[in-house]
């Protein structure tokens, strides 16, 4: 019986006869197509937005993120094509903002669609950047859960935190310039919500058969 199971497993691992085998599942192929296409969309959008940047600080963020995303796109495409670990390791994005959020609401003009290209300013550019990066972060998260290839799964999952960091950097820029305001609750409501949860106590009871905790190892 063990020999039969091993033979069946071997046949499954070989993939479909006559087809190139790169250790990818069908659903994974479609998800990776979406991931790589989405990355290209982010890069193309950044390139189109660049010409409208007026603030040098925003331009520096855009260029730095564009360069980082490009490097991660290349190694992701390589890993997907070969089915193996890429020739370079996934990198860590280091933002330049200082992590300080400005809280509270200030009077501002209501937002509305632009009527001409002359209406495009740094607030719109940074908003477009943030939407693009957040959408790609969601795509990476969903796709990484569908990967059967361990190398591709690691490459995708390692990039999620980097996109979170890039999104936070854009948010901080917007927040500092009043483009993205952050309201707060009053002190009493915040205190009540902070104290809404208590630590869990005790452990799960042993299962039948006396396995208990030992059964989890």
C-alpha positions, -999 to +999 in steps of 0.1 A: +000+000+000+028+024+009+045+017-024+013+024-043+008+057-025+044+067-034+038+059-070+006+079-071+023+109-054+052+106-079+028+108-108+010+138-093+043+156-088+052+151-125+023+172-137+004+167-169+022+144-194+037+163-224+034+197-206+063+217-191+063+213-153+074+243-132+056+233-099+027+257-104-009+251-099-036+263-124-051+289-100-016+301-091-009+308-128-039+331-131-031+348-098+005+354-108-006+369-140-028+393-120+000+401-096+026+409-123+001+428-144-009+448-113+027+456-106+032+469-142+001+490-137+016+506-105+049+513-123+031+528-154+009+549-132+038+563-113+056+571-145+025+590-159+021+609-126+057+619-124+055+647-149+028+665-128+048+665-095+056+700-082+068+691-047+104+677-047+097+657-016+068+639-033+089+634-064+116+618-043+091+594-028+077+585-062+111+579-077+124+558-047+092+537-047+093+532-085+129+520-083+121+496-055+089+482-071+108+477-104+135+456-086+108+434-069+089+430-102+121+417-119+128+390-093+091+380-090+089+375-128+121+355-127+109+333-098+076+327-116+093+318-148+118+294-133+098+280-105+128+284-083+143+309-058+153+341-076+189+351-081+184+380-057+168+382-023+136+402-018+146+436-004+133+457+025+119+492+017+132+519+040+109+550+040+122+584+048+092+599+067+094+602+105+063+582+115+046+612+131+009+614+124-010+647+127-044+641+143-075+663+141-096+678+114-091+712+098-115+730+074-108+721+038-125+724+004-147+694-006-130+671-031-144+668-067-133+654-100-107+674-119-120+693-150-087+696-168-051+684-166-042+718-151-062+708-120-038+679-112-018+688-081+003+670-055-027+660-034-042+642-064-009+626-074-002+613-038-038+600-036-034+581-069-001+567-056-016+555-023-046+539-041-023+520-065+000+508-037-028+497-014-045+478-042-013+459-050-008+451-013-042+435-013-035+416-045-002+403-031-019+391+001-047+372-017-024+357-043+002+345-018-024+324-001-030+305-033+006+297-042+016+261-043+052+269-053+071+276-021+096+299-037+069+320-053+049+320-021+079+334-001+087+360-027+051+373-027+046+372+010+079+390+016+067+419-005+035+425+014+051+443+043+071+464+019+040+476+002+025+484+036+055+505+043+053+523+010+016+530+015+023+543+050+051+566+037+026+581+011+000+585+039+024+603+061+033+627+033-004+634+027-012+638+064+017+662+069+004+684+041-032+682+051-043+660+022-053+631+045-067+642+078-072+618+107-101+624+131-100+611+167-126+601+192-129+620+224-108+608+253-136+590+272-146+570+241-110+561+233-104+550+269-135+528+268-125+511+236-089+506+247-102+487+277-128+466+258-106+435+257-089+414+284-061+389+282-072+352+275-069+330+305-061+293+308-056+267+280-077+245+259-088+213+278-071+181+269-086+161+240-100+126+245-074+100+246-050+119+268-031+136+240-035+171+255-008+196+246+016+168+235-007+161+206+001+195+191+038+189+187 
